[in-house]
Amino acid sequence: MSATLEISAERPTARLVPPAVRRQRLRFGWLDVGIFLVLALAAFYVVHRVNRVLVYHWDWSVIPIYLLHRNAAGRLEAGLLLTGLCVTIKVAVWSLLLGIVVGIVAGSMRLAPRPVLRWLARCYVELIRNSPPIVFIFVFYFFLSSQITPLLGIGDAAGHFSGVPRLVVTVLAASPDQLDSFLSGVMCLGLFSGAYITEIMRAGIGSVGVSQIEAARALGLGRWAVFRKVVLPQALQRMLPALGGQFIVSIKDSAFVSLISIPDLTFATSELSDTTHRFFEVWLFAALLYFVVCFSCALAFRRLEHRARERRA
């Protein structure tokens, strides 16, 4: 019987996996069918109890109205839910990019030869990881919004934009009148996710063999060149699964910015449920939107992981 050669992502050694074993993983047994039936019965029971006990009348017609609607000119516009979803994605993307920058810096500090740098990075990581997200975002947001963002003056500068520059700022971030709050929320989430990315970076950088670093130095490369050309590319390839998971966590953690009045998907859903009193429909549809975005990101990062594995092979 022929065998398929697989290269492990953790070890450079190869292992032989028979095709029959690989195909067997995709088969559904009676236990799987039983689990699906139990879950379906549980969902049916919950819906039945909602209708029976709460006397709740389902009405999904409110969802399309607040997803897409036509303006006075007859053109389609994004509704409250779709606008909130776009804000959620933008907050998650920018906070992850900021978290990656912070993670690279703090992760390098964790591996630095100087004890002061190591302790500063460790204090930052331990402070964030052992603090409740809501408390951190509340405290840091009010500090940033009152002290840091006014000094940057980005919102005031963007307020003078018109035409294409104003449109670009609105599409990539937020409207100029909400830009300061948006930046403060992104900084809070970026610093929060940066603590976890720091540990991911530290593990990824530490996984690069010392022999490769010594070989690069023997070729005459400086410390920064070794880090940029040898260590960081290999570390990023190995950190793709963890970074993908952290990005999905950032999408879900972006719901916290609704507490500081940033109009993301959770904020829009809360307002819509209070206005229409269709609590189950609105929140279930918001959960579906979160699931679609997170699952799509998981598939995308899985594809990137497979490509990186093929390149290493």
N, C-alpha and C positions, 0 to 999 in steps of 0.2 A: 504494500500500500504506500502510495506516495505521501510525502509530507511537505508541509508548507513552512518555509523558513521565515521566522519573525525576529526582528531586532528589538530588544528591550530598550525602553527609553531611559531606564535607570542604570543598566549595566551594559557594557560593550559586548558581552557574550551573547551568542545566539542560542535559541532553543527551538526544538522541533515540535510542531503542533499538528497532529493528524487532521486532515480536512473533516473527517466525520465528527470529531470533537468540536470543531469550530461551527459546523452546521447545527450540532445538537444544542448549542447555546441559543439559537433563534426559535426553537420549538416551544410551543405552549402545551403544558400538561394539564391534567385535571386540577391540580392544585392552583394553577394560574386562573383557570376558569372559575374555580370556587372563590378565589379572592376577588375577582371582578364582580361576581354575583353578589358577594357580601357588600362590596362598596356601592353597587347599584341599589341594593335594598336599603342601605343606610341613607343614601341620598334621597330615595323615594320616601323613606320614613320622615326625614327632616322636612321635606316639602309638605308632606301630609300633615305633620304637626303644626307647621306654620299656618296652613290653611284652616286646620281644625281648631287650634287653640287661639291663635291671634286673629282669626277670621280675616286673613289678609287676601286681598284681591290683586292678583298680579296684573301689571300693566307695563309692557315693554315699549309702548309707543313713545314714551318720553325720551328714549335713548337716541333714536335717529335725529331728533330735533336739535339736541345739544351736541351732536357729533358733527354734522354738517347742516348748514342752512343757507338759504338764499337771502342776500341783502336787498335793499330797496331797488338796486339796479338789476336785480335778477341773477347776479353772479353767486356761485357757490363760495361760501366762507367757512372757515374752521369754527366749529362750535366750542363751547366751554370745555368739553372733555378732550377734544383733539388738541386744543391750545394748551391745556394743562399737560397732556402727554408730551408735546413738543418741549415744554419747559422742563419736564422731568428728564428727558433725554439730554438736553443741553446741560443741565446741572450735573448729571451723572458723568457726561463726557469730560467737561472742564474740570470737575473735581478729581476725576481719575488721572487726567494729565498732570494736574498740580500735585496729586498724591505720588505719582511716579517720580516727578522731579524731587519732591521732598524725600521720597524713599531712597532714591539713588544717593542723595547727599547724606542722609542720616545712616543709610546702610554702609556707606563708605566710612563714615565716622565710627560705626560700631566695630569695624575691622582696622581702624587706624592704630598706629603704634603708640600714639600719645594717650595716656589715661584720661586726660581731661576731655578729649573729644569722645572717647568711648562712654564716659559717664554722662556727658550731656545728651548724647543720642539715647542712651538707655533710660535716662530720666524722662525724656520726651515720650518714648515708647510706653513706659510703664504708667505714666500719667494719663495718657490717652486710653490705653487698653483697660485700665482699672477705674475709669470714670463713666457714668451713664451717658449715653449719647445725647439725651435731651438736655441734661444739665450742662454738658460741654457746649452744645450749640447755643443754648440760651445765653450763657455767660460770655462766650467768645463772640457771639453775634453782636451783642450790645456794645462790647468793647470795640469791635471792628467798625461797626456802623457809626460810632460816635468819635472814634479817634483815627483809625487808619484810612478808611475810604475817603473821608473829607480831605485828608492831606494829599491823597493821590490825585484828586480832582478829575477823575475819569468821567464821572457822571456829568459834571459841569461842562467839560470839553465836548462830550458827545451831544449835549443839549444844543450846541451851536451847529451841529451837522445838519445837512439837508440833502435831499436827493438820494443818490446811490450810497454815499457813506452812511447816511442814517439808516437806510434799508439794510445794509450789510451788518451794522451793529445790532439791529433789531432781530435779524435772522439768526446770527451767530450767538447772540447773548440775550439781550432784552431791550426793550424800548428805553430811550435815554432817561426818562423819569423814573424808571425802575432799575436802572443799571447799578446804582450803589447797593441796593438791597440784594440784587442778584450776585454781585461780586462778593459781598459779605457772606452770603450763603455758600457760594462755591469755595471760598477760603476756609470756612468752617468744615465743610465736608472733605475738602482736600487735605487739611491737616489731620482730620480724624482718620481718613483712609490711609494717609501717609504713614501712620504708625504701624499699620498692618503690612503695608507694602515695604516698610523698612525691614521687617523680619523676613519677608519674601526675598528682598534684595540681598540681605545678609546671607541667607541660605544659598541663594543662587551664585553669588560671588564666591562664597566659600567652597562651592562644589567644583570650581575650576581647579584643575590640577596645578600643583606648585611647579611641576616640571615644565609646563607650558609657559608659565611666567618667567622662570629662569632661562628658558630657551629664547624667549623674546628679548630679555635683557642682554643675553649673550650676543644677539644680533645688533645691539646698539640702540634699541628703543628706550626712550625715557619712561619714567613712571606713568605719566599721563597717557603717553602713546600706548603703553602696555595695557592700561585699563580700558582705553577707548577702542583699541583694535583687536585685542586678544580676549580680555576678561569679559567685558560687557556684552559683546555679541553672543558668546556662548552662554552666559548667564541668562540673558533675555530669552533665548530659545528654551532653556530648561524651566524658566519661570512662567511660560505661557499658560499652562493649566491653572496655576495659582492666581495669576493676574486676571485670567478670564473669570474665575470665581469671585475675585475681589471687585471686578467691574459689575457683575450681577448684584453683589451685595451693595455696591454704591447706588445702583438703580433703586433698590428697595430702601436704602437709607435716605435717599433723596426725599422720601415722604416726611422726614423730620423738618424740612425747610418750610413745610406748610404751617408749622407753629410760629414762624417768624414772618408770616403773611406774604410769602413768595407763591404766586399762583401756579403751583404745579398740579399734577393730576389729583393728588390727595386733597389739596385745598379746593380744587374745582368740584370734586366729588362731594366733599362736605357741604359746600354751598348749595350744590344742586339737590342733594338729598333733603336739606333743610327747606328749600324752596318748594320742591315738588312733593315732598313726603313719600317718595317712592324709594325707601331706604334699601330694601333688598335688591331691587333691580339695578339701581345706580351703583351700589357697592360691589355687587357681583360682576357687573360689566367692567368696573375699574379693576377688579382682581383679574379679570380675563385679559385686559390690556397689559397689565403688569406681567402676566404669565407669557403673553405673546412676545413682548419685548425681551424678557429675560431668556426665554427658550431660544429665540432667534440669535441672541448673543452667545448662548451656550453652543449652538450649532456652528456659528462663525468661528469661535475660538477653537472648537474641536477640529474644524477644517485647517486652521492655521497650525494647530499642533501636529496634525498628520503631515502637512507639508514640511514642517521643520524636522520631523522624524525622518521623512524621505530624504531630505538634504543631508542629514547626518549619516544616513545609511549609504 
